[in-house]
Amino acid sequence: QVQLVESGGGLVQPGGSLRLSCAASGSRFTINRMGWYRQAPGKQRELVAAIDKGGSTDYADSVKGRCTISRDNAENTVYLEMNSLKPEDTAVYYCKVDVLYLGTYWGQGTQVTVSS
């Protein structure tokens, strides 16, 4: 089993920045792809950004140039740096990890609210 703990969400003004973190813990596991998804009220969950074990990244068009995903493989942690935040970035952000042989795990979600 793998447990995910997210942190870093909160209330920020438009144009502000936030850094989300997601740490995975458990016994003897290897993480392949790590990613961040978000779900706004009344909308489907969507990919924000993802990073594979080698460091290759994917970003949603809506966040390109404003967000940076990174990971620390030694700490089994993935980060999402978000800048120039907009009200439309408001959502619950979920961490997702793909674990070798064990499957996919989701974090509990962290609220990001962009409002003045």
C-alpha positions, 0 to 999 in steps of 0.5 A: 500500500502507498499513502499520499499526503498533499499540502500547499493549497490555500487562498491566493489573490489573482496573480499570486503563487502557490506550491503544492507538494505530494509525498508518497510513503509505504513499504518497498515501492517504485513510482513511475509517473506522478501527476497533478489533476484538478476538479472544479465544481460542476466540471470533470477532473482534468490533468494539470501536469505530469512527470515521469520517472525520467523527468519528461513532463506534460502540461495542460495548455491552460497552465503552460508557462505558468506551472512547473511540475518537479519531483524528488525521486529520493523523497518520493515527492512531487511538486507543482509550482503555480504562478500567475494564478487566475480565478479559473484555476480555482479547484480541488487539486489531486495528486496521482501516482502510478506505482509499479505492480501496485497500480494507481493511487490518488491523494485526498485533494487540496483546495486552491482558491484564487480570489480577491 
